[in-house]
Amino acid sequence: MIYPDTSFLVSIYVDEEQTALAHRYLNGITASVPFTPFHRLEVRTALRLRVFRNELTPAYLQTAFRQIDEDLSDGILRHTPLVWADVLREAERLAEAHLTEVGVRSGDLLHVASAVVLGANEFLTFDRRQTELARRAGLKVKF
């Protein structure tokens, strides 16, 4: 199972330096990509912040939201529930073991913990620090 972080997912819906790489990866897999309630909150928040910063228009934001919904309907993304008590326990375990050496924020920590709890073996991210934490958690990191 693969697990994408927010940086990977946002790059699918916003033209960034990594967008072509993310699309090539998605085109090369047959499995759907997990999309948790945490992903939904984080991706939508990241896109809304870009509108606030005048990096995206409100019209583009609505188009991106529709595309996410279409990708869920088409099976590219797959609704994936989380058991938050398990994710929070794993996040605390990872934080205790690694956070003083790999300074990540809570959101990044929660994504790595979610991947571990869901049984992912591959983690998709463009974030350097999160890459290190995911590797320490035993995940194979792509990108």
Secondary structure as a PSIPRED ss2 file (coil, helix, strand):
# PSIPRED VFORMAT (PSIPRED V4.0)

   1 M C   1.000  0.000  0.000
   2 I E   0.000  0.000  1.000
   3 Y E   0.000  0.000  1.000
   4 P E   0.000  0.000  1.000
   5 D C   1.000  0.000  0.000
   6 T H   0.000  1.000  0.000
   7 S H   0.000  1.000  0.000
   8 F H   0.000  1.000  0.000
   9 L H   0.000  1.000  0.000
  10 V H   0.000  1.000  0.000
  11 S H   0.000  1.000  0.000
  12 I H   0.000  1.000  0.000
  13 Y H   0.000  1.000  0.000
  14 V C   1.000  0.000  0.000
  15 D C   1.000  0.000  0.000
  16 E C   1.000  0.000  0.000
  17 E C   1.000  0.000  0.000
  18 Q C   1.000  0.000  0.000
  19 T H   0.000  1.000  0.000
  20 A H   0.000  1.000  0.000
  21 L H   0.000  1.000  0.000
  22 A H   0.000  1.000  0.000
  23 H H   0.000  1.000  0.000
  24 R H   0.000  1.000  0.000
  25 Y H   0.000  1.000  0.000
  26 L H   0.000  1.000  0.000
  27 N H   0.000  1.000  0.000
  28 G C   1.000  0.000  0.000
  29 I C   1.000  0.000  0.000
  30 T C   1.000  0.000  0.000
  31 A C   1.000  0.000  0.000
  32 S C   1.000  0.000  0.000
  33 V E   0.000  0.000  1.000
  34 P E   0.000  0.000  1.000
  35 F E   0.000  0.000  1.000
  36 T C   1.000  0.000  0.000
  37 P H   0.000  1.000  0.000
  38 F H   0.000  1.000  0.000
  39 H H   0.000  1.000  0.000
  40 R H   0.000  1.000  0.000
  41 L H   0.000  1.000  0.000
  42 E H   0.000  1.000  0.000
  43 V H   0.000  1.000  0.000
  44 R H   0.000  1.000  0.000
  45 T H   0.000  1.000  0.000
  46 A H   0.000  1.000  0.000
  47 L H   0.000  1.000  0.000
  48 R H   0.000  1.000  0.000
  49 L H   0.000  1.000  0.000
  50 R H   0.000  1.000  0.000
  51 V H   0.000  1.000  0.000
  52 F H   0.000  1.000  0.000
  53 R C   1.000  0.000  0.000
  54 N C   1.000  0.000  0.000
  55 E C   1.000  0.000  0.000
  56 L C   1.000  0.000  0.000
  57 T C   1.000  0.000  0.000
  58 P H   0.000  1.000  0.000
  59 A H   0.000  1.000  0.000
  60 Y H   0.000  1.000  0.000
  61 L H   0.000  1.000  0.000
  62 Q H   0.000  1.000  0.000
  63 T H   0.000  1.000  0.000
  64 A H   0.000  1.000  0.000
  65 F H   0.000  1.000  0.000
  66 R H   0.000  1.000  0.000
  67 Q H   0.000  1.000  0.000
  68 I H   0.000  1.000  0.000
  69 D H   0.000  1.000  0.000
  70 E H   0.000  1.000  0.000
  71 D H   0.000  1.000  0.000
  72 L H   0.000  1.000  0.000
  73 S H   0.000  1.000  0.000
  74 D C   1.000  0.000  0.000
  75 G C   1.000  0.000  0.000
  76 I C   1.000  0.000  0.000
  77 L E   0.000  0.000  1.000
  78 R E   0.000  0.000  1.000
  79 H E   0.000  0.000  1.000
  80 T C   1.000  0.000  0.000
  81 P C   1.000  0.000  0.000
  82 L C   1.000  0.000  0.000
  83 V C   1.000  0.000  0.000
  84 W H   0.000  1.000  0.000
  85 A H   0.000  1.000  0.000
  86 D H   0.000  1.000  0.000
  87 V H   0.000  1.000  0.000
  88 L H   0.000  1.000  0.000
  89 R H   0.000  1.000  0.000
  90 E H   0.000  1.000  0.000
  91 A H   0.000  1.000  0.000
  92 E H   0.000  1.000  0.000
  93 R H   0.000  1.000  0.000
  94 L H   0.000  1.000  0.000
  95 A H   0.000  1.000  0.000
  96 E H   0.000  1.000  0.000
  97 A H   0.000  1.000  0.000
  98 H H   0.000  1.000  0.000
  99 L C   1.000  0.000  0.000
 100 T C   1.000  0.000  0.000
 101 E C   1.000  0.000  0.000
 102 V C   1.000  0.000  0.000
 103 G C   1.000  0.000  0.000
 104 V C   1.000  0.000  0.000
 105 R C   1.000  0.000  0.000
 106 S H   0.000  1.000  0.000
 107 G H   0.000  1.000  0.000
 108 D H   0.000  1.000  0.000
 109 L H   0.000  1.000  0.000
 110 L H   0.000  1.000  0.000
 111 H H   0.000  1.000  0.000
 112 V H   0.000  1.000  0.000
 113 A H   0.000  1.000  0.000
 114 S H   0.000  1.000  0.000
 115 A H   0.000  1.000  0.000
 116 V H   0.000  1.000  0.000
 117 V H   0.000  1.000  0.000
 118 L H   0.000  1.000  0.000
 119 G C   1.000  0.000  0.000
 120 A C   1.000  0.000  0.000
 121 N C   1.000  0.000  0.000
 122 E E   0.000  0.000  1.000
 123 F E   0.000  0.000  1.000
 124 L E   0.000  0.000  1.000
 125 T C   1.000  0.000  0.000
 126 F C   1.000  0.000  0.000
 127 D C   1.000  0.000  0.000
 128 R H   0.000  1.000  0.000
 129 R H   0.000  1.000  0.000
 130 Q H   0.000  1.000  0.000
 131 T H   0.000  1.000  0.000
 132 E H   0.000  1.000  0.000
 133 L H   0.000  1.000  0.000
 134 A H   0.000  1.000  0.000
 135 R H   0.000  1.000  0.000
 136 R H   0.000  1.000  0.000
 137 A C   1.000  0.000  0.000
 138 G C   1.000  0.000  0.000
 139 L C   1.000  0.000  0.000
 140 K E   0.000  0.000  1.000
 141 V E   0.000  0.000  1.000
 142 K E   0.000  0.000  1.000
 143 F C   1.000  0.000  0.000
